Amino acid sequence: MKNGYTLKNRRILLGVTGSIAAFKVAAWVSTMVQEGGLVSVMMTNSATRFVSSLTFAALTSDTVYSDMFGEGQGEAMAHIHLPRAADVLLIAPATAHTLARLAHGMADDLLSTAVLASSVPVIICPAMNSQMLENPATQRNMTMLKELGHHVVEPGSGMLACGEKGSGRLPEWDEVREELLAVFSEKDLTGQKVLISAGPTREPIDPARYLSNRSSGKMGYALARVARRRGAQVTLVSGPVRLAPPPGVRLINVLTAREMQEAVSAHAASSSIIIKAAAVADFRPKNSSSEKIKKSESGLSLELTVNPDILAGLGRDRKKHQILVGFAAESNNHKAEGLRKLKDKNVDLMVVNDILGEKTGFDVETNQVTLISREHIEQLPLMSKEETAGGILDKVASLLQ
Ligand code: CTP
């Protein structure tokens, strides 16, 4: 159940309803299938007016179901068999009419009947004109669907197919994939407030130059995604990175170590778990120039001053029952350095990795870490950064107890 890292072998029953956004969902199907997801598709009659059932049949190499009483649709009683053979139901795009029908438990076609006959989680992705979305009737239906325990993904805003700008756009795939993965994740961090720092900091020398490091932020962002999937409320304080904001996570962007310290301090007291995955620059230029330094005037030396050690500060002021996790990216003496930092910074867990390893260094998709707590030293296998995040959070969950 903890394996919410990929859609591989997950049986996803997709219900497509009559919105022009159905063409975007065809691309989602292709992505899910490429990831190893086992996708079956039901379409309402209106949906087939926007996108041919042949499109989905070709993408899934399977029959597309659209008629309750249709012949040649593979099985009789499809409305019962289809949801039973699924791990999750995904309704996308969901029109205003679909929301109304599902909210009221109607069962007048294959899709609505299958939802009613289903006992697996249902994820609903509305898409419509903004006025239809904002209409109190639609809003009430969305509330009712949430009260029924369904996951309603908030629509996005921007340019709509009707030519107007506003809310009602089909949610982005990244967000929907997170909802799917959350369904497959154990909710052992529900109620926890997790504060994560990620990425490098950037210390300005002048308007054109800065001191920084090679951290990509991938490990911290993976932690944020996985913690959120496991039910935590996540705040992510991020240095400058080239990564998409993780859906459902409060993101605070900072540049320098001092900005990071300010943001982390503002949220530390209310957090039950703090994970400092950021690669904070230890030093900054003593004087940063507001104008570009010229070759002729600069000389060859740059005077540096020490940045605050954010983690050590948190270790000094730690609250009772708070779990504090530090990272140590090392090139040698990994365990000794990890143990030293565990004690010096007064933290519960140090996550140590080898920055010289080909698959554990900067900006790669995998990591292999050693978890050093006061009682234990444990090496995790080489895994994706999300799986590594899962291993770290397993350890954190055990420390919480
Ligand atoms: N850290 C921090 N503030 C700093 C430096 C580091 O909060 N100014 C945190 C990092 O986010 C990480 C941990 O401390 O969680 C260890 O960082 P690392 O750079 O490995 O340790 P340093 O204490 O800087 O020691 P050194 O650079 O000498 O190895």
Boltz pocket constraint, residues with backbone or C-beta under 6 A from the ligand:
constraints:
  - pocket:
      binder: B
      contacts: [[A, 257], [A, 276], [A, 277], [A, 278], [A, 279], [A, 280], [A, 281], [A, 282], [A, 307], [A, 308], [A, 309], [A, 310], [A, 311], [A, 312], [A, 325], [A, 326], [A, 327], [A, 328], [A, 329], [A, 341]]
      max_distance: 6.0
